[in-house]
Amino acid sequence: MTMDSSSLRRRHPSLLSSGIALGCLAVLGTATPALAQDDTPHKVGLLLDAGAPHGIGLSAVVRPTNWLRLQAGPTTNTLSIGVRGGVTLLPIDTFIAPTLNVEAGHYFGSEYSEVLDWLGREPSATSEAIRDVTYNYVTGSVGLEVGTKSRFNFFLNVGLSYVALTVPEPTPLIQDASGDDSVTSGPLHLRATIPSVKLGFIVYFF
């Protein structure tokens, strides 16, 4: 009996050490997936932004890989409703990262005669020509994003936007500008490249 008790006492430190080792392994095994999950960017979320010249937008966001993000959703410039889609490249996978962005959008036909009110002009026949105006645009920009691996991050994009605008009945506009009531015109198509700036944030849910 004495030999057995002494043998058990000698084994206690060994059993205790084994238990501690197993506990540490269990903790590491649990923590490792969590750390890996924190290092992996979230995949699905919502984007809200505002800027010039294309107004305010809300988009669904999908990030299939660390370096690629896709977004699409509705927009408004307070005068019309539109839709857009875009692609963002994140070449550096860091908390603060540069971005390369391409976006294309369309604004549906709407009345833009309120622009004359903003300019302080009285309503006239000219305002009849600023109805059912549509435009398409493509924007290329570079940006800076803060929190690329977080659930919530900010971004600022600056670039150039190519705009193609269509005025379906521009005759009153042209007559007003020329002072000649005999001038008539078919649909007027305007093209311009203008600066673009956008500030926004993204919230990821998954």
PLY file of the C-alpha trace (Angstrom):
ply
format ascii 1.0
element vertex 206
property float x
property float y
property float z
element edge 205
property int vertex1
property int vertex2
end_header
0.00 0.00 0.00
2.82 2.42 0.86
4.53 1.77 -2.45
1.28 2.32 -4.33
0.58 5.66 -2.57
4.11 6.88 -3.20
3.83 5.91 -6.84
0.57 7.86 -7.17
2.14 10.92 -5.52
5.00 10.76 -7.99
2.55 10.63 -10.88
0.51 13.67 -9.78
2.90 16.32 -11.21
3.01 14.44 -14.49
-0.79 14.26 -14.68
-1.08 17.94 -13.75
1.40 18.96 -16.45
-0.44 16.89 -19.02
-3.74 18.52 -18.05
-2.27 22.01 -18.41
-0.79 21.14 -21.78
-4.10 19.76 -23.03
-5.91 22.90 -21.78
-3.47 25.16 -23.61
-3.92 23.17 -26.80
-7.69 23.45 -26.48
-7.50 27.23 -26.03
-5.18 27.61 -29.02
-7.45 25.42 -31.10
-10.40 27.62 -30.25
-8.58 30.92 -30.73
-6.94 30.08 -34.06
-10.17 30.01 -36.12
-11.29 33.23 -34.44
-8.04 34.98 -35.32
-8.27 33.69 -38.86
-11.84 34.96 -39.09
-10.77 38.44 -37.93
-8.11 38.53 -40.66
-10.65 37.67 -43.35
-12.59 40.65 -44.78
-16.36 40.54 -44.42
-18.18 39.66 -47.62
-21.67 41.24 -47.79
-22.87 44.69 -46.75
-24.40 48.05 -47.69
-22.71 51.16 -49.10
-23.99 54.72 -48.68
-22.30 57.67 -50.38
-22.84 61.24 -51.51
-20.93 63.34 -53.99
-20.85 65.45 -57.11
-22.08 65.36 -59.78
-24.16 62.19 -59.32
-25.83 62.74 -55.96
-26.63 60.14 -53.32
-26.47 56.38 -53.69
-27.25 53.24 -51.71
-25.73 49.98 -52.92
-25.54 46.35 -51.98
-21.90 45.25 -51.64
-20.30 41.86 -52.28
-16.59 41.21 -51.74
-15.77 37.81 -53.27
-12.01 38.15 -52.71
-9.66 40.33 -50.64
-8.82 42.52 -53.65
-12.21 42.82 -55.39
-15.53 44.44 -54.41
-18.74 44.68 -56.45
-21.61 47.06 -55.76
-24.97 47.99 -57.31
-28.07 49.94 -56.30
-30.31 53.01 -56.71
-29.23 56.66 -56.82
-30.84 60.10 -56.73
-29.68 63.62 -57.58
-32.86 65.10 -55.93
-34.37 65.69 -59.40
-34.34 62.16 -60.77
-33.93 58.50 -59.83
-31.24 56.28 -61.28
-29.36 53.01 -60.97
-25.64 52.22 -60.95
-23.10 49.44 -60.69
-19.42 49.50 -59.89
-16.20 47.59 -59.33
-13.52 48.43 -56.76
-10.00 47.00 -56.72
-8.03 46.96 -53.46
-4.43 46.20 -54.48
-3.10 46.39 -50.91
-4.83 44.37 -48.19
-4.22 46.72 -45.24
-6.36 48.64 -42.73
-5.76 51.87 -44.70
-5.60 51.13 -48.42
-5.73 52.84 -51.82
-8.51 51.84 -54.20
-9.16 51.89 -57.94
-12.83 52.37 -58.86
-14.99 52.17 -62.00
-18.71 52.94 -61.93
-21.45 53.20 -64.56
-24.93 54.59 -64.03
-28.13 55.81 -65.65
-30.61 58.50 -64.59
-34.16 58.05 -65.85
-36.15 60.81 -67.56
-37.20 63.61 -65.26
-37.96 67.32 -65.19
-34.91 69.51 -64.70
-36.68 72.88 -64.92
-35.98 73.35 -61.20
-32.42 74.14 -62.24
-33.75 77.44 -63.59
-35.23 78.22 -60.17
-31.83 77.58 -58.57
-30.32 80.05 -61.07
-32.96 82.64 -60.21
-34.67 82.62 -63.63
-38.40 82.99 -64.13
-40.32 80.06 -65.68
-40.61 80.43 -69.46
-40.98 78.37 -72.59
-37.38 77.36 -72.01
-38.39 75.26 -69.02
-40.53 73.09 -71.33
-37.31 71.82 -72.93
-35.89 70.53 -69.66
-38.37 67.71 -69.24
-37.82 63.98 -69.65
-34.05 64.56 -69.56
-31.96 61.40 -69.19
-28.25 60.85 -68.80
-25.70 58.06 -68.57
-22.27 58.25 -66.99
-19.07 56.32 -66.47
-16.70 57.33 -63.67
-13.12 56.33 -63.02
-11.55 57.29 -59.71
-8.82 56.61 -57.19
-9.62 56.53 -53.50
-8.48 56.00 -49.98
-10.32 53.59 -47.70
-10.00 53.28 -43.93
-10.96 49.98 -42.29
-10.85 47.61 -45.24
-11.05 44.54 -42.94
-13.59 46.02 -40.52
-17.35 45.80 -40.42
-17.52 49.58 -40.81
-15.22 51.66 -43.01
-14.98 55.05 -44.72
-13.78 56.02 -48.18
-13.05 59.09 -50.30
-12.89 58.83 -54.12
-11.71 61.48 -56.58
-11.71 61.11 -60.36
-13.29 61.99 -63.69
-16.81 61.29 -64.93
-17.88 61.03 -68.58
-21.50 62.14 -68.90
-23.85 61.68 -71.88
-27.04 63.73 -71.48
-30.07 63.75 -73.77
-32.64 66.54 -74.05
-35.52 65.14 -76.17
-37.05 68.50 -77.19
-34.42 71.26 -77.08
-36.10 73.70 -79.50
-37.25 76.20 -76.81
-33.75 76.23 -75.31
-32.12 76.95 -78.67
-34.69 79.60 -79.60
-34.20 81.32 -76.26
-30.41 81.27 -76.63
-30.40 82.45 -80.26
-33.33 84.86 -80.11
-34.68 83.31 -83.32
-38.09 81.66 -83.07
-37.69 80.04 -86.47
-34.92 77.70 -85.28
-35.93 74.10 -84.58
-34.00 71.05 -83.47
-34.27 67.34 -82.92
-33.10 65.62 -79.71
-30.00 67.24 -78.26
-27.14 65.01 -77.09
-24.51 66.55 -74.84
-21.19 64.95 -73.89
-18.83 66.17 -71.18
-15.99 64.99 -68.96
-16.18 66.56 -65.51
-14.49 66.10 -62.11
-16.08 63.68 -59.68
-15.79 63.39 -55.91
-17.51 61.00 -53.53
-17.49 60.42 -49.77
-19.15 57.44 -48.12
-19.04 54.44 -45.84
-19.69 50.71 -45.92
-21.30 48.53 -43.27
-20.68 44.78 -43.58
-23.17 42.31 -42.11
-21.56 38.99 -43.07
0 1
1 2
2 3
3 4
4 5
5 6
6 7
7 8
8 9
9 10
10 11
11 12
12 13
13 14
14 15
15 16
16 17
17 18
18 19
19 20
20 21
21 22
22 23
23 24
24 25
25 26
26 27
27 28
28 29
29 30
30 31
31 32
32 33
33 34
34 35
35 36
36 37
37 38
38 39
39 40
40 41
41 42
42 43
43 44
44 45
45 46
46 47
47 48
48 49
49 50
50 51
51 52
52 53
53 54
54 55
55 56
56 57
57 58
58 59
59 60
60 61
61 62
62 63
63 64
64 65
65 66
66 67
67 68
68 69
69 70
70 71
71 72
72 73
73 74
74 75
75 76
76 77
77 78
78 79
79 80
80 81
81 82
82 83
83 84
84 85
85 86
86 87
87 88
88 89
89 90
90 91
91 92
92 93
93 94
94 95
95 96
96 97
97 98
98 99
99 100
100 101
101 102
102 103
103 104
104 105
105 106
106 107
107 108
108 109
109 110
110 111
111 112
112 113
113 114
114 115
115 116
116 117
117 118
118 119
119 120
120 121
121 122
122 123
123 124
124 125
125 126
126 127
127 128
128 129
129 130
130 131
131 132
132 133
133 134
134 135
135 136
136 137
137 138
138 139
139 140
140 141
141 142
142 143
143 144
144 145
145 146
146 147
147 148
148 149
149 150
150 151
151 152
152 153
153 154
154 155
155 156
156 157
157 158
158 159
159 160
160 161
161 162
162 163
163 164
164 165
165 166
166 167
167 168
168 169
169 170
170 171
171 172
172 173
173 174
174 175
175 176
176 177
177 178
178 179
179 180
180 181
181 182
182 183
183 184
184 185
185 186
186 187
187 188
188 189
189 190
190 191
191 192
192 193
193 194
194 195
195 196
196 197
197 198
198 199
199 200
200 201
201 202
202 203
203 204
204 205
